[in-house]
């Protein structure tokens, strides 16, 4: 598997506070996913 410079990343953003929860290397393209971070789920 080849890795190119500037690998595409999926970003998971908290839908409550807009904080980036996680970035995941992805070969499927750049996506923004929404979730809830630990602080906001309490
Ligand atoms: Zn949050």
mmCIF file of the protein (N, C-alpha, C, O) and its ligand, coordinates in Angstrom:
data_MODEL
# 
_entry.id   MODEL 
# 
loop_
_entity.id 
_entity.type 
_entity.pdbx_number_of_molecules 
1 polymer     1 
2 non-polymer 1 
# 
_entity_poly.entity_id                      1 
_entity_poly.type                           'polypeptide(L)' 
_entity_poly.nstd_linkage                   no 
_entity_poly.nstd_monomer                   no 
_entity_poly.pdbx_seq_one_letter_code       
;(UNK)(UNK)(UNK)(UNK)(UNK)(UNK)(UNK)(UNK)(UNK)(UNK)(UNK)(UNK)(UNK)(UNK)(UNK)(UNK)
(UNK)(UNK)(UNK)(UNK)(UNK)(UNK)(UNK)(UNK)(UNK)(UNK)(UNK)(UNK)(UNK)(UNK)(UNK)(UNK)
(UNK)(UNK)(UNK)(UNK)(UNK)(UNK)(UNK)(UNK)(UNK)(UNK)
;
_entity_poly.pdbx_seq_one_letter_code_can   XXXXXXXXXXXXXXXXXXXXXXXXXXXXXXXXXXXXXXXXXX 
_entity_poly.pdbx_strand_id                 A 
# 
loop_
_entity_poly_seq.entity_id 
_entity_poly_seq.num 
_entity_poly_seq.mon_id 
_entity_poly_seq.hetero 
1 1  UNK n 
1 2  UNK n 
1 3  UNK n 
1 4  UNK n 
1 5  UNK n 
1 6  UNK n 
1 7  UNK n 
1 8  UNK n 
1 9  UNK n 
1 10 UNK n 
1 11 UNK n 
1 12 UNK n 
1 13 UNK n 
1 14 UNK n 
1 15 UNK n 
1 16 UNK n 
1 17 UNK n 
1 18 UNK n 
1 19 UNK n 
1 20 UNK n 
1 21 UNK n 
1 22 UNK n 
1 23 UNK n 
1 24 UNK n 
1 25 UNK n 
1 26 UNK n 
1 27 UNK n 
1 28 UNK n 
1 29 UNK n 
1 30 UNK n 
1 31 UNK n 
1 32 UNK n 
1 33 UNK n 
1 34 UNK n 
1 35 UNK n 
1 36 UNK n 
1 37 UNK n 
1 38 UNK n 
1 39 UNK n 
1 40 UNK n 
1 41 UNK n 
1 42 UNK n 
# 
loop_
_struct_asym.id 
_struct_asym.entity_id 
A 1 
B 2 
# 
loop_
_chem_comp.id 
_chem_comp.type 
_chem_comp.mon_nstd_flag 
UNK 'L-peptide linking' . 
ZN  non-polymer         . 
# 
_pdbx_entity_nonpoly.entity_id   2 
_pdbx_entity_nonpoly.name        ? 
_pdbx_entity_nonpoly.comp_id     ZN 
# 
_pdbx_nonpoly_scheme.asym_id         B 
_pdbx_nonpoly_scheme.entity_id       2 
_pdbx_nonpoly_scheme.mon_id          ZN 
_pdbx_nonpoly_scheme.ndb_seq_num     1 
_pdbx_nonpoly_scheme.pdb_seq_num     101 
_pdbx_nonpoly_scheme.auth_seq_num    101 
_pdbx_nonpoly_scheme.pdb_mon_id      ZN 
_pdbx_nonpoly_scheme.auth_mon_id     ZN 
_pdbx_nonpoly_scheme.pdb_strand_id   A 
_pdbx_nonpoly_scheme.pdb_ins_code    . 
# 
loop_
_atom_site.group_PDB 
_atom_site.id 
_atom_site.type_symbol 
_atom_site.label_atom_id 
_atom_site.label_alt_id 
_atom_site.label_comp_id 
_atom_site.label_asym_id 
_atom_site.label_entity_id 
_atom_site.label_seq_id 
_atom_site.pdbx_PDB_ins_code 
_atom_site.Cartn_x 
_atom_site.Cartn_y 
_atom_site.Cartn_z 
_atom_site.occupancy 
_atom_site.B_iso_or_equiv 
_atom_site.pdbx_formal_charge 
_atom_site.auth_seq_id 
_atom_site.auth_comp_id 
_atom_site.auth_asym_id 
_atom_site.auth_atom_id 
_atom_site.pdbx_PDB_model_num 
ATOM   1   N  N  . UNK A 1 1  ? 0.840   -1.196 0.000  1.00 0.00 ? 1   UNK A N  1 
ATOM   2   C  CA . UNK A 1 1  ? 0.000   0.000  0.000  1.00 0.00 ? 1   UNK A CA 1 
ATOM   3   C  C  . UNK A 1 1  ? 0.874   1.245  0.000  1.00 0.00 ? 1   UNK A C  1 
ATOM   4   O  O  . UNK A 1 1  ? 1.776   1.374  0.828  1.00 0.00 ? 1   UNK A O  1 
ATOM   5   N  N  . UNK A 1 2  ? 0.617   2.136  -0.900 1.00 0.00 ? 2   UNK A N  1 
ATOM   6   C  CA . UNK A 1 2  ? 1.405   3.361  -1.022 1.00 0.00 ? 2   UNK A CA 1 
ATOM   7   C  C  . UNK A 1 2  ? 0.756   4.502  -0.275 1.00 0.00 ? 2   UNK A C  1 
ATOM   8   O  O  . UNK A 1 2  ? -0.464  4.668  -0.285 1.00 0.00 ? 2   UNK A O  1 
ATOM   9   N  N  . UNK A 1 3  ? 1.595   5.278  0.368  1.00 0.00 ? 3   UNK A N  1 
ATOM   10  C  CA . UNK A 1 3  ? 1.080   6.481  1.021  1.00 0.00 ? 3   UNK A CA 1 
ATOM   11  C  C  . UNK A 1 3  ? 1.599   7.706  0.304  1.00 0.00 ? 3   UNK A C  1 
ATOM   12  O  O  . UNK A 1 3  ? 2.799   7.830  0.060  1.00 0.00 ? 3   UNK A O  1 
ATOM   13  N  N  . UNK A 1 4  ? 0.711   8.601  -0.030 1.00 0.00 ? 4   UNK A N  1 
ATOM   14  C  CA . UNK A 1 4  ? 1.104   9.845  -0.680 1.00 0.00 ? 4   UNK A CA 1 
ATOM   15  C  C  . UNK A 1 4  ? 1.245   10.939 0.366  1.00 0.00 ? 4   UNK A C  1 
ATOM   16  O  O  . UNK A 1 4  ? 0.671   10.873 1.453  1.00 0.00 ? 4   UNK A O  1 
ATOM   17  N  N  . UNK A 1 5  ? 2.014   11.928 0.007  1.00 0.00 ? 5   UNK A N  1 
ATOM   18  C  CA . UNK A 1 5  ? 2.123   13.095 0.889  1.00 0.00 ? 5   UNK A CA 1 
ATOM   19  C  C  . UNK A 1 5  ? 0.762   13.764 0.983  1.00 0.00 ? 5   UNK A C  1 
ATOM   20  O  O  . UNK A 1 5  ? -0.014  13.772 0.028  1.00 0.00 ? 5   UNK A O  1 
ATOM   21  N  N  . UNK A 1 6  ? 0.492   14.319 2.145  1.00 0.00 ? 6   UNK A N  1 
ATOM   22  C  CA . UNK A 1 6  ? -0.789  14.997 2.339  1.00 0.00 ? 6   UNK A CA 1 
ATOM   23  C  C  . UNK A 1 6  ? -1.937  14.009 2.308  1.00 0.00 ? 6   UNK A C  1 
ATOM   24  O  O  . UNK A 1 6  ? -2.922  14.205 1.595  1.00 0.00 ? 6   UNK A O  1 
ATOM   25  N  N  . UNK A 1 7  ? -1.805  12.958 3.078  1.00 0.00 ? 7   UNK A N  1 
ATOM   26  C  CA . UNK A 1 7  ? -2.847  11.944 3.117  1.00 0.00 ? 7   UNK A CA 1 
ATOM   27  C  C  . UNK A 1 7  ? -4.192  12.565 3.482  1.00 0.00 ? 7   UNK A C  1 
ATOM   28  O  O  . UNK A 1 7  ? -4.283  13.465 4.316  1.00 0.00 ? 7   UNK A O  1 
ATOM   29  N  N  . UNK A 1 8  ? -5.205  12.065 2.845  1.00 0.00 ? 8   UNK A N  1 
ATOM   30  C  CA . UNK A 1 8  ? -6.549  12.562 3.149  1.00 0.00 ? 8   UNK A CA 1 
ATOM   31  C  C  . UNK A 1 8  ? -6.957  12.110 4.537  1.00 0.00 ? 8   UNK A C  1 
ATOM   32  O  O  . UNK A 1 8  ? -6.596  11.023 4.987  1.00 0.00 ? 8   UNK A O  1 
ATOM   33  N  N  . UNK A 1 9  ? -7.695  12.943 5.189  1.00 0.00 ? 9   UNK A N  1 
ATOM   34  C  CA . UNK A 1 9  ? -8.110  12.616 6.547  1.00 0.00 ? 9   UNK A CA 1 
ATOM   35  C  C  . UNK A 1 9  ? -9.588  12.858 6.731  1.00 0.00 ? 9   UNK A C  1 
ATOM   36  O  O  . UNK A 1 9  ? -10.159 13.832 6.240  1.00 0.00 ? 9   UNK A O  1 
ATOM   37  N  N  . UNK A 1 10 ? -10.172 11.951 7.442  1.00 0.00 ? 10  UNK A N  1 
ATOM   38  C  CA . UNK A 1 10 ? -11.519 12.206 7.927  1.00 0.00 ? 10  UNK A CA 1 
ATOM   39  C  C  . UNK A 1 10 ? -11.414 12.921 9.254  1.00 0.00 ? 10  UNK A C  1 
ATOM   40  O  O  . UNK A 1 10 ? -10.553 12.607 10.075 1.00 0.00 ? 10  UNK A O  1 
ATOM   41  N  N  . UNK A 1 11 ? -12.275 13.861 9.457  1.00 0.00 ? 11  UNK A N  1 
ATOM   42  C  CA . UNK A 1 11 ? -12.279 14.605 10.702 1.00 0.00 ? 11  UNK A CA 1 
ATOM   43  C  C  . UNK A 1 11 ? -13.603 14.363 11.407 1.00 0.00 ? 11  UNK A C  1 
ATOM   44  O  O  . UNK A 1 11 ? -14.673 14.470 10.808 1.00 0.00 ? 11  UNK A O  1 
ATOM   45  N  N  . UNK A 1 12 ? -13.512 14.041 12.668 1.00 0.00 ? 12  UNK A N  1 
ATOM   46  C  CA . UNK A 1 12 ? -14.728 13.893 13.471 1.00 0.00 ? 12  UNK A CA 1 
ATOM   47  C  C  . UNK A 1 12 ? -14.838 15.116 14.366 1.00 0.00 ? 12  UNK A C  1 
ATOM   48  O  O  . UNK A 1 12 ? -13.950 15.385 15.174 1.00 0.00 ? 12  UNK A O  1 
ATOM   49  N  N  . UNK A 1 13 ? -15.927 15.852 14.220 1.00 0.00 ? 13  UNK A N  1 
ATOM   50  C  CA . UNK A 1 13 ? -16.123 17.104 14.930 1.00 0.00 ? 13  UNK A CA 1 
ATOM   51  C  C  . UNK A 1 13 ? -17.299 16.966 15.884 1.00 0.00 ? 13  UNK A C  1 
ATOM   52  O  O  . UNK A 1 13 ? -18.336 16.401 15.538 1.00 0.00 ? 13  UNK A O  1 
ATOM   53  N  N  . UNK A 1 14 ? -17.122 17.488 17.081 1.00 0.00 ? 14  UNK A N  1 
ATOM   54  C  CA . UNK A 1 14 ? -18.226 17.472 18.035 1.00 0.00 ? 14  UNK A CA 1 
ATOM   55  C  C  . UNK A 1 14 ? -19.325 18.409 17.556 1.00 0.00 ? 14  UNK A C  1 
ATOM   56  O  O  . UNK A 1 14 ? -19.068 19.574 17.251 1.00 0.00 ? 14  UNK A O  1 
ATOM   57  N  N  . UNK A 1 15 ? -20.524 17.909 17.492 1.00 0.00 ? 15  UNK A N  1 
ATOM   58  C  CA . UNK A 1 15 ? -21.629 18.727 16.990 1.00 0.00 ? 15  UNK A CA 1 
ATOM   59  C  C  . UNK A 1 15 ? -22.130 19.704 18.043 1.00 0.00 ? 15  UNK A C  1 
ATOM   60  O  O  . UNK A 1 15 ? -22.926 20.590 17.731 1.00 0.00 ? 15  UNK A O  1 
ATOM   61  N  N  . UNK A 1 16 ? -21.684 19.559 19.266 1.00 0.00 ? 16  UNK A N  1 
ATOM   62  C  CA . UNK A 1 16 ? -22.121 20.464 20.335 1.00 0.00 ? 16  UNK A CA 1 
ATOM   63  C  C  . UNK A 1 16 ? -21.165 21.644 20.470 1.00 0.00 ? 16  UNK A C  1 
ATOM   64  O  O  . UNK A 1 16 ? -21.606 22.793 20.488 1.00 0.00 ? 16  UNK A O  1 
ATOM   65  N  N  . UNK A 1 17 ? -19.854 21.376 20.566 1.00 0.00 ? 17  UNK A N  1 
ATOM   66  C  CA . UNK A 1 17 ? -18.892 22.448 20.830 1.00 0.00 ? 17  UNK A CA 1 
ATOM   67  C  C  . UNK A 1 17 ? -17.921 22.679 19.662 1.00 0.00 ? 17  UNK A C  1 
ATOM   68  O  O  . UNK A 1 17 ? -17.011 23.501 19.775 1.00 0.00 ? 17  UNK A O  1 
ATOM   69  N  N  . UNK A 1 18 ? -18.101 21.972 18.559 1.00 0.00 ? 18  UNK A N  1 
ATOM   70  C  CA . UNK A 1 18 ? -17.277 22.157 17.354 1.00 0.00 ? 18  UNK A CA 1 
ATOM   71  C  C  . UNK A 1 18 ? -15.813 21.783 17.545 1.00 0.00 ? 18  UNK A C  1 
ATOM   72  O  O  . UNK A 1 18 ? -14.975 22.133 16.714 1.00 0.00 ? 18  UNK A O  1 
ATOM   73  N  N  . UNK A 1 19 ? -15.498 21.087 18.611 1.00 0.00 ? 19  UNK A N  1 
ATOM   74  C  CA . UNK A 1 19 ? -14.129 20.660 18.820 1.00 0.00 ? 19  UNK A CA 1 
ATOM   75  C  C  . UNK A 1 19 ? -13.829 19.441 17.947 1.00 0.00 ? 19  UNK A C  1 
ATOM   76  O  O  . UNK A 1 19 ? -14.675 18.564 17.768 1.00 0.00 ? 19  UNK A O  1 
ATOM   77  N  N  . UNK A 1 20 ? -12.612 19.404 17.410 1.00 0.00 ? 20  UNK A N  1 
ATOM   78  C  CA . UNK A 1 20 ? -12.213 18.220 16.641 1.00 0.00 ? 20  UNK A CA 1 
ATOM   79  C  C  . UNK A 1 20 ? -11.924 17.096 17.613 1.00 0.00 ? 20  UNK A C  1 
ATOM   80  O  O  . UNK A 1 20 ? -11.030 17.200 18.453 1.00 0.00 ? 20  UNK A O  1 
ATOM   81  N  N  . UNK A 1 21 ? -12.682 16.028 17.495 1.00 0.00 ? 21  UNK A N  1 
ATOM   82  C  CA . UNK A 1 21 ? -12.524 14.898 18.395 1.00 0.00 ? 21  UNK A CA 1 
ATOM   83  C  C  . UNK A 1 21 ? -11.396 14.003 17.912 1.00 0.00 ? 21  UNK A C  1 
ATOM   84  O  O  . UNK A 1 21 ? -10.578 13.538 18.705 1.00 0.00 ? 21  UNK A O  1 
ATOM   85  N  N  . UNK A 1 22 ? -11.357 13.763 16.612 1.00 0.00 ? 22  UNK A N  1 
ATOM   86  C  CA . UNK A 1 22 ? -10.406 12.794 16.098 1.00 0.00 ? 22  UNK A CA 1 
ATOM   87  C  C  . UNK A 1 22 ? -10.208 13.017 14.606 1.00 0.00 ? 22  UNK A C  1 
ATOM   88  O  O  . UNK A 1 22 ? -11.127 13.426 13.898 1.00 0.00 ? 22  UNK A O  1 
ATOM   89  N  N  . UNK A 1 23 ? -8.993  12.740 14.139 1.00 0.00 ? 23  UNK A N  1 
ATOM   90  C  CA . UNK A 1 23 ? -8.766  12.674 12.700 1.00 0.00 ? 23  UNK A CA 1 
ATOM   91  C  C  . UNK A 1 23 ? -8.298  11.278 12.357 1.00 0.00 ? 23  UNK A C  1 
ATOM   92  O  O  . UNK A 1 23 ? -7.493  10.681 13.071 1.00 0.00 ? 23  UNK A O  1 
ATOM   93  N  N  . UNK A 1 24 ? -8.804  10.776 11.271 1.00 0.00 ? 24  UNK A N  1 
ATOM   94  C  CA . UNK A 1 24 ? -8.511  9.403  10.880 1.00 0.00 ? 24  UNK A CA 1 
ATOM   95  C  C  . UNK A 1 24 ? -7.971  9.425  9.456  1.00 0.00 ? 24  UNK A C  1 
ATOM   96  O  O  . UNK A 1 24 ? -8.579  10.013 8.562  1.00 0.00 ? 24  UNK A O  1 
ATOM   97  N  N  . UNK A 1 25 ? -6.836  8.786  9.253  1.00 0.00 ? 25  UNK A N  1 
ATOM   98  C  CA . UNK A 1 25 ? -6.327  8.651  7.893  1.00 0.00 ? 25  UNK A CA 1 
ATOM   99  C  C  . UNK A 1 25 ? -7.309  7.823  7.076  1.00 0.00 ? 25  UNK A C  1 
ATOM   100 O  O  . UNK A 1 25 ? -7.753  6.759  7.507  1.00 0.00 ? 25  UNK A O  1 
ATOM   101 N  N  . UNK A 1 26 ? -7.635  8.316  5.916  1.00 0.00 ? 26  UNK A N  1 
ATOM   102 C  CA . UNK A 1 26 ? -8.631  7.635  5.113  1.00 0.00 ? 26  UNK A CA 1 
ATOM   103 C  C  . UNK A 1 26 ? -8.195  7.597  3.664  1.00 0.00 ? 26  UNK A C  1 
ATOM   104 O  O  . UNK A 1 26 ? -7.598  8.548  3.160  1.00 0.00 ? 26  UNK A O  1 
ATOM   105 N  N  . UNK A 1 27 ? -8.492  6.503  3.001  1.00 0.00 ? 27  UNK A N  1 
ATOM   106 C  CA . UNK A 1 27 ? -8.207  6.413  1.573  1.00 0.00 ? 27  UNK A CA 1 
ATOM   107 C  C  . UNK A 1 27 ? -9.476  6.655  0.768  1.00 0.00 ? 27  UNK A C  1 
ATOM   108 O  O  . UNK A 1 27 ? -9.454  6.585  -0.461 1.00 0.00 ? 27  UNK A O  1 
ATOM   109 N  N  . UNK A 1 28 ? -10.557 6.933  1.437  1.00 0.00 ? 28  UNK A N  1 
ATOM   110 C  CA . UNK A 1 28 ? -11.827 7.104  0.731  1.00 0.00 ? 28  UNK A CA 1 
ATOM   111 C  C  . UNK A 1 28 ? -12.122 8.548  0.379  1.00 0.00 ? 28  UNK A C  1 
ATOM   112 O  O  . UNK A 1 28 ? -13.055 8.827  -0.375 1.00 0.00 ? 28  UNK A O  1 
ATOM   113 N  N  . UNK A 1 29 ? -11.334 9.474  0.920  1.00 0.00 ? 29  UNK A N  1 
ATOM   114 C  CA . UNK A 1 29 ? -11.591 10.882 0.630  1.00 0.00 ? 29  UNK A CA 1 
ATOM   115 C  C  . UNK A 1 29 ? -11.784 11.662 1.900  1.00 0.00 ? 29  UNK A C  1 
ATOM   116 O  O  . UNK A 1 29 ? -11.884 11.104 2.992  1.00 0.00 ? 29  UNK A O  1 
ATOM   117 N  N  . UNK A 1 30 ? -11.835 12.964 1.735  1.00 0.00 ? 30  UNK A N  1 
ATOM   118 C  CA . UNK A 1 30 ? -11.970 13.832 2.892  1.00 0.00 ? 30  UNK A CA 1 
ATOM   119 C  C  . UNK A 1 30 ? -13.430 13.915 3.288  1.00 0.00 ? 30  UNK A C  1 
ATOM   120 O  O  . UNK A 1 30 ? -14.292 14.266 2.482  1.00 0.00 ? 30  UNK A O  1 
ATOM   121 N  N  . UNK A 1 31 ? -13.687 13.591 4.516  1.00 0.00 ? 31  UNK A N  1 
ATOM   122 C  CA . UNK A 1 31 ? -15.062 13.642 5.022  1.00 0.00 ? 31  UNK A CA 1 
ATOM   123 C  C  . UNK A 1 31 ? -15.049 14.323 6.371  1.00 0.00 ? 31  UNK A C  1 
ATOM   124 O  O  . UNK A 1 31 ? -14.052 14.279 7.091  1.00 0.00 ? 31  UNK A O  1 
ATOM   125 N  N  . UNK A 1 32 ? -16.135 14.937 6.702  1.00 0.00 ? 32  UNK A N  1 
ATOM   126 C  CA . UNK A 1 32 ? -16.298 15.455 8.054  1.00 0.00 ? 32  UNK A CA 1 
ATOM   127 C  C  . UNK A 1 32 ? -17.461 14.710 8.693  1.00 0.00 ? 32  UNK A C  1 
ATOM   128 O  O  . UNK A 1 32 ? -18.589 14.729 8.201  1.00 0.00 ? 32  UNK A O  1 
ATOM   129 N  N  . UNK A 1 33 ? -17.153 14.067 9.786  1.00 0.00 ? 33  UNK A N  1 
ATOM   130 C  CA . UNK A 1 33 ? -18.175 13.321 10.504 1.00 0.00 ? 33  UNK A CA 1 
ATOM   131 C  C  . UNK A 1 33 ? -18.508 14.075 11.785 1.00 0.00 ? 33  UNK A C  1 
ATOM   132 O  O  . UNK A 1 33 ? -17.694 14.843 12.296 1.00 0.00 ? 33  UNK A O  1 
ATOM   133 N  N  . UNK A 1 34 ? -19.690 13.850 12.285 1.00 0.00 ? 34  UNK A N  1 
ATOM   134 C  CA . UNK A 1 34 ? -20.092 14.529 13.508 1.00 0.00 ? 34  UNK A CA 1 
ATOM   135 C  C  . UNK A 1 34 ? -20.386 13.520 14.606 1.00 0.00 ? 34  UNK A C  1 
ATOM   136 O  O  . UNK A 1 34 ? -20.991 12.471 14.388 1.00 0.00 ? 34  UNK A O  1 
ATOM   137 N  N  . UNK A 1 35 ? -19.929 13.888 15.790 1.00 0.00 ? 35  UNK A N  1 
ATOM   138 C  CA . UNK A 1 35 ? -20.176 13.053 16.946 1.00 0.00 ? 35  UNK A CA 1 
ATOM   139 C  C  . UNK A 1 35 ? -20.312 13.956 18.157 1.00 0.00 ? 35  UNK A C  1 
ATOM   140 O  O  . UNK A 1 35 ? -20.545 15.157 18.020 1.00 0.00 ? 35  UNK A O  1 
ATOM   141 N  N  . UNK A 1 36 ? -20.169 13.389 19.320 1.00 0.00 ? 36  UNK A N  1 
ATOM   142 C  CA . UNK A 1 36 ? -20.195 14.166 20.553 1.00 0.00 ? 36  UNK A CA 1 
ATOM   143 C  C  . UNK A 1 36 ? -18.965 13.804 21.363 1.00 0.00 ? 36  UNK A C  1 
ATOM   144 O  O  . UNK A 1 36 ? -18.696 12.627 21.605 1.00 0.00 ? 36  UNK A O  1 
ATOM   145 N  N  . UNK A 1 37 ? -18.214 14.824 21.786 1.00 0.00 ? 37  UNK A N  1 
ATOM   146 C  CA . UNK A 1 37 ? -17.005 14.546 22.530 1.00 0.00 ? 37  UNK A CA 1 
ATOM   147 C  C  . UNK A 1 37 ? -17.326 14.137 23.965 1.00 0.00 ? 37  UNK A C  1 
ATOM   148 O  O  . UNK A 1 37 ? -18.470 14.228 24.410 1.00 0.00 ? 37  UNK A O  1 
ATOM   149 N  N  . UNK A 1 38 ? -16.296 13.685 24.678 1.00 0.00 ? 38  UNK A N  1 
ATOM   150 C  CA . UNK A 1 38 ? -16.507 13.187 26.040 1.00 0.00 ? 38  UNK A CA 1 
ATOM   151 C  C  . UNK A 1 38 ? -17.095 14.262 26.945 1.00 0.00 ? 38  UNK A C  1 
ATOM   152 O  O  . UNK A 1 38 ? -17.986 13.994 27.752 1.00 0.00 ? 38  UNK A O  1 
ATOM   153 N  N  . UNK A 1 39 ? -16.579 15.494 26.799 1.00 0.00 ? 39  UNK A N  1 
ATOM   154 C  CA . UNK A 1 39 ? -17.048 16.572 27.665 1.00 0.00 ? 39  UNK A CA 1 
ATOM   155 C  C  . UNK A 1 39 ? -18.543 16.826 27.491 1.00 0.00 ? 39  UNK A C  1 
ATOM   156 O  O  . UNK A 1 39 ? -19.263 17.049 28.465 1.00 0.00 ? 39  UNK A O  1 
ATOM   157 N  N  . UNK A 1 40 ? -18.996 16.788 26.248 1.00 0.00 ? 40  UNK A N  1 
ATOM   158 C  CA . UNK A 1 40 ? -20.393 17.126 25.980 1.00 0.00 ? 40  UNK A CA 1 
ATOM   159 C  C  . UNK A 1 40 ? -21.335 15.954 26.208 1.00 0.00 ? 40  UNK A C  1 
ATOM   160 O  O  . UNK A 1 40 ? -22.546 16.151 26.305 1.00 0.00 ? 40  UNK A O  1 
ATOM   161 N  N  . UNK A 1 41 ? -20.813 14.754 26.293 1.00 0.00 ? 41  UNK A N  1 
ATOM   162 C  CA . UNK A 1 41 ? -21.690 13.589 26.459 1.00 0.00 ? 41  UNK A CA 1 
ATOM   163 C  C  . UNK A 1 41 ? -21.934 13.285 27.933 1.00 0.00 ? 41  UNK A C  1 
ATOM   164 O  O  . UNK A 1 41 ? -22.711 12.390 28.267 1.00 0.00 ? 41  UNK A O  1 
ATOM   165 N  N  . UNK A 1 42 ? -21.275 14.023 28.806 1.00 0.00 ? 42  UNK A N  1 
ATOM   166 C  CA . UNK A 1 42 ? -21.462 13.770 30.227 1.00 0.00 ? 42  UNK A CA 1 
ATOM   167 C  C  . UNK A 1 42 ? -22.768 14.369 30.724 1.00 0.00 ? 42  UNK A C  1 
ATOM   168 O  O  . UNK A 1 42 ? -23.091 14.251 31.906 1.00 0.00 ? 42  UNK A O  1 
HETATM 169 ZN ZN . ZN  B 2 .  ? -18.105 18.747 22.616 1.00 0.00 ? 101 ZN  A ZN 1 
# 
